[in-house]
């Protein structure tokens, strides 16, 4: 929560509570031996930058002390390209100690091969090991193709089992790229991590991402962040078995000649027991206050700054319906988090059901043929009853599904990060066929002329026979570091349209895969490519957003630019456009959380809705006179289609809503990285 002064941290240790009645497994604490290790993060090694600067820092580090090992806290390389990993290997050559790496957002956000190349070149995305009586757990907080943080449920289950084996006395050190325990929150489910680690003797959490030299307390756990290694920052961590202490020192660019002692907590589990405020999940009607425990003096809603508690109650008037996150704090800055479910019978959005999945959702939800189809980050593809959430069938792929399910008749096709394209029977989930590519398949398919076209991280677009999966054609992009596609494909029935990281929108003949045209969308940098939102097609026009704040409209036959639209505030970027009734609906990147309506014929803005929430990947769904779109603050927004007026907002169980909702016949369905899918009925429909 709050950042600590150096004096406070030096005086106070940071150990973990042992609750009453805890059975302690056989402890390895008595086997503790002294050793040093180095911690650094955000090395950002690229083809042209940072390798030499990082090597200078590592040489200096070894000259000052002899680490038994080192931990790199993520953003190992800058864009995840093969040549950068080559440069990184050269940077580490010759050192006697082993370096353990965790991925950061830069390692997966722009990489054609994502975690695949990370694992091949530097190691697994999450792991644990023991060294001389200390247990290390290295976590993956990355979200594919994004800078946000999240802990997938499968990894948290692994961590819980891992720590149970360790027991409650052995000192534990965690590493996670995205920071936890301080605002603004980057990891949407950091509380889920705290619930896993709270019973154990976690002494230190090593973080990065923020490029600042910081130290803070997270509910009794010491947390630290570095600037990037190339920026002149690293840390020395000394395990002193004789004193049973951990000494944390930092090399900072402001005082490069010294290692400044930051903290010296004890290693035994010494923190005193404290009162537990067991509120659990509380349900209240909108506007009704929540009673607070007597020891609580401040409260914070949904990651906002804390406010003082007056008259023993916490107000709820400003909250949207749904699951709101309440944090209560006492005078000693100890805190606990709870869920307050607010109900509002007058809201146009009325929750009818919710279903917990085995993994988070980043894909587009699809409703067709009386089924709701969802692909998830545990590799599952599921069909649910859209009116009850009842599972109808579940099938599995070999890795996470960023790719969205797409249907053609009774065939469902989806890509997987395992490099395969999968086809299932839409009614039963029975496998029909699967085809291997040479890279992860983040993209989604489109169907035309009996062909499903889908792109892979290997730089090719595959034209597959719908019935058999046989390769009808393959188009390979001109070879560069950015020659890969992750966007969903679109079609006008004659051509396939795909946005790529090389700044081009491609139009391929549906029957042959022949390139008909490609049009440049942004010349500034590949990071502003039309590679995430994906194209949409109607009335002889194809529209696609480039991340540099331009929505392009091209003629489908010739690729000629018909108009360009640039947003005056929050920029068009990652949210994909939806076309309905001659208008384009799209979410925009920025702190205002804007969504816009733009005329398809002329590119003129019709309205702008200020949602007050950050919209990222979520693309709108349009139905029943409303536009629905998600935000990273767990909130689904409902906007009047004609006017842009925000009609309702609803807070899903806490988790980034990067997935795109679906809407049809008086229903709206939404999902998030928190593993939940929720079905809403429009009031009065």
Protein Blocks (a to p, Z undefined) as FASTA:
>chain_A
ZZcdfklmmmpccdddddehiacdddfklmpccddddddehklpafkgoklmmmmmmmmm
mmmpccfbdcdebjkbmnopaklmmmmmmmmgoiabdcdddddfklmmmgmklmmlmmmm
nocfbdcddeehiacddddfbdehiabdcddfklmmmmmmmmmmnopmbccddddfbagh
iacdfblklmmmmmmmmmpccfbdcdehjopacdddeehiacdddddfklopacdddddf
klopacdddddfklmmbccdfbdcdfbdfbccdddddebjadddehiacdddfklmbdce
ehiacdddehhiacfklpcedjdddddddfkopacddddddddfkbmbdcfbdcddfbdc
fbdcddeehiacdddfkopacdddfklopafbdcddfbdcfbccddehjaccdddfkopa
cdddfklopafbdcddfbdcfbccddeehiacdddfkopacdddfklopafbdcdddddf
klccfbdcddehlaccdddfkopacdddfklopafbdcdfbfkbmklccklnopadeehi
acdddfkopacdddfklopafbdcddfkbccfkbccddeehiacdddedjkopacdddfk
lopafbdcdehpacfkbccddeehiacdddfkopacdddfklopafbdcdddedddfbcc
ddeehiacdddfkopacddddehZZ
